[in-house]
């Protein structure tokens, strides 16, 4: 049995292939009404997309929009790999980590 590679070990091409496969599986799960499987596949896609991005493009102290939560902004305290650690502006102030693929540049 072949051991699956981690996303961090995949090439850009392999990541893009994986994302395409995950999106297709998610589409099928959604059509079949398998909500929990759809949610898992969506999260895997988000993680794979994060590995295609450059963490150096995200800076501590900067504010970003959250792709899946329009109108909500996230301030980064620090970066750890593909995760931005910080808090949601106007939220409860609890620290959380978001994959960088969920962050969008906030309009100044």
NUMIGU-564600 format. One record per residue (C-alpha): x, y, z; residue in one letter. Coordinates in Angstrom, 3 decimals. Each point is the difference from the previous one (the first is absolute). Example, Ala and Ser with C-alpha at 12.3 -4.5 7.8 and 13.67 -1.06 7.14 Angstrom:
// NUMIGU-564600
+----------+----------+----------+---+
!       xx !       yy !       zz ! r !
+----------+----------+----------+---+
!   12.300 !   -4.500 !    7.800 ! A !
!    1.370 !    3.440 !   -0.660 ! S !
+----------+----------+----------+---+
This chain:
// NUMIGU-564600
+----------+----------+----------+---+
!       xx !       yy !       zz ! r !
+----------+----------+----------+---+
!    0.000 !    0.000 !    0.000 ! X !
!    1.447 !    3.336 !   -1.072 ! X !
!    0.361 !    2.646 !    2.696 ! X !
!   -1.729 !    3.265 !   -0.874 ! X !
!    2.243 !    3.038 !   -0.230 ! X !
!   -0.624 !    3.071 !    2.121 ! X !
!   -1.050 !    3.135 !   -1.826 ! X !
!    3.313 !    1.574 !    1.020 ! X !
!    1.824 !   -2.739 !   -1.950 ! X !
!   -1.963 !    0.425 !   -3.237 ! X !
!    1.177 !    1.991 !   -3.001 ! X !
!   -2.070 !    2.893 !   -1.357 ! X !
!   -1.296 !   -2.261 !   -2.772 ! X !
!   -0.960 !   -2.748 !    2.471 ! X !
!   -1.771 !    2.525 !    2.239 ! X !
!   -2.019 !    1.318 !   -2.944 ! X !
!   -0.949 !   -3.578 !   -0.943 ! X !
!   -1.024 !   -0.706 !    3.599 ! X !
!   -2.117 !    3.175 !    0.143 ! X !
!   -1.768 !   -0.943 !   -3.236 ! X !
!   -0.748 !   -3.499 !    1.352 ! X !
!   -1.231 !    1.363 !    3.331 ! X !
!   -2.280 !    2.512 !   -1.732 ! X !
!   -1.500 !   -2.757 !   -2.155 ! X !
!   -0.566 !   -2.249 !    3.026 ! X !
!   -1.535 !    2.948 !    1.896 ! X !
!   -2.337 !    0.747 !   -2.921 ! X !
!   -1.169 !   -3.627 !   -0.023 ! X !
!   -0.466 !   -0.057 !    3.786 ! X !
!   -2.023 !    3.221 !   -0.191 ! X !
!   -2.208 !   -1.442 !   -2.759 ! X !
!   -0.598 !   -3.125 !    2.069 ! X !
!   -0.781 !    2.103 !    3.079 ! X !
!    2.882 !   -1.411 !    2.058 ! X !
!    0.572 !    3.196 !    1.965 ! X !
!    2.727 !   -1.201 !    2.373 ! X !
!    2.107 !   -1.473 !   -2.815 ! X !
!   -0.438 !    3.202 !   -2.005 ! X !
!    1.239 !    2.069 !    2.984 ! X !
!    3.078 !   -2.216 !    0.473 ! X !
!    0.893 !    0.201 !   -3.695 ! X !
!   -0.427 !    3.795 !    0.040 ! X !
!    2.420 !    0.262 !    2.956 ! X !
!    2.528 !   -2.229 !   -1.755 ! X !
!   -0.233 !    2.229 !   -3.081 ! X !
!    0.632 !    3.100 !    2.137 ! X !
!    3.075 !   -1.639 !    1.526 ! X !
!    1.377 !   -1.119 !   -3.382 ! X !
!   -0.531 !    3.507 !   -1.421 ! X !
!    1.953 !    1.463 !    2.934 ! X !
!    3.077 !   -1.996 !   -1.049 ! X !
!   -0.110 !    1.681 !   -3.421 ! X !
!    0.333 !    3.405 !    1.670 ! X !
!    3.031 !    1.799 !    1.402 ! X !
!   -0.259 !    0.571 !    3.781 ! X !
!    2.454 !    2.904 !   -0.368 ! X !
!   -2.772 !    1.948 !   -1.764 ! X !
!   -1.855 !    0.207 !    3.321 ! X !
!    1.330 !    2.336 !    2.688 ! X !
!   -0.551 !    0.243 !    3.741 ! X !
!   -1.960 !    3.110 !    0.924 ! X !
!   -1.814 !    0.092 !   -3.358 ! X !
!   -3.751 !   -0.375 !   -0.391 ! X !
!   -1.550 !   -2.386 !   -2.515 ! X !
!   -3.497 !   -0.932 !   -1.053 ! X !
!   -1.253 !   -3.526 !    0.570 ! X !
!   -1.075 !   -1.675 !   -3.242 ! X !
!   -2.738 !   -2.108 !    1.567 ! X !
!   -1.287 !    2.795 !    2.253 ! X !
!   -0.699 !    3.208 !   -1.987 ! X !
!    0.211 !    3.222 !    2.001 ! X !
!    2.108 !   -1.611 !    2.725 ! X !
!    3.683 !    0.910 !    0.336 ! X !
!    2.934 !   -1.824 !    1.552 ! X !
!    3.097 !    1.604 !    1.531 ! X !
!    3.116 !   -2.170 !   -0.083 ! X !
!    2.115 !   -0.149 !    3.162 ! X !
!    2.538 !   -2.470 !   -1.425 ! X !
!    0.500 !   -2.595 !   -2.698 ! X !
!    0.772 !   -3.681 !    0.514 ! X !
!    0.466 !   -1.796 !   -3.304 ! X !
!   -3.170 !    0.304 !   -2.070 ! X !
!   -2.028 !    1.156 !    3.006 ! X !
!   -0.642 !    3.598 !    1.003 ! X !
!   -0.565 !    0.344 !    3.731 ! X !
!   -2.006 !    2.945 !    1.235 ! X !
!   -3.563 !    1.085 !    0.683 ! X !
!   -3.149 !    1.180 !   -1.751 ! X !
!   -0.612 !    3.723 !    0.270 ! X !
!   -3.216 !    0.663 !    1.880 ! X !
!   -0.013 !   -3.593 !    1.222 ! X !
!    0.499 !   -1.404 !    3.480 ! X !
!    3.760 !    0.626 !   -0.139 ! X !
!    0.894 !   -3.684 !    0.215 ! X !
!    3.130 !   -0.988 !   -1.886 ! X !
!   -0.521 !   -2.394 !   -2.895 ! X !
!    1.934 !   -1.342 !   -2.960 ! X !
!   -1.218 !    0.243 !   -3.586 ! X !
!    1.601 !   -1.569 !   -3.066 ! X !
!    1.356 !    2.808 !   -2.180 ! X !
!   -2.190 !   -1.173 !   -2.878 ! X !
!   -3.008 !    1.404 !    1.901 ! X !
!    1.493 !    3.494 !    0.217 ! X !
!   -0.533 !    2.760 !   -2.539 ! X !
!    1.569 !    3.427 !   -0.133 ! X !
!   -2.217 !    2.464 !    1.830 ! X !
!   -0.786 !    3.167 !   -1.889 ! X !
!    1.846 !    2.944 !    1.525 ! X !
+----------+----------+----------+---+
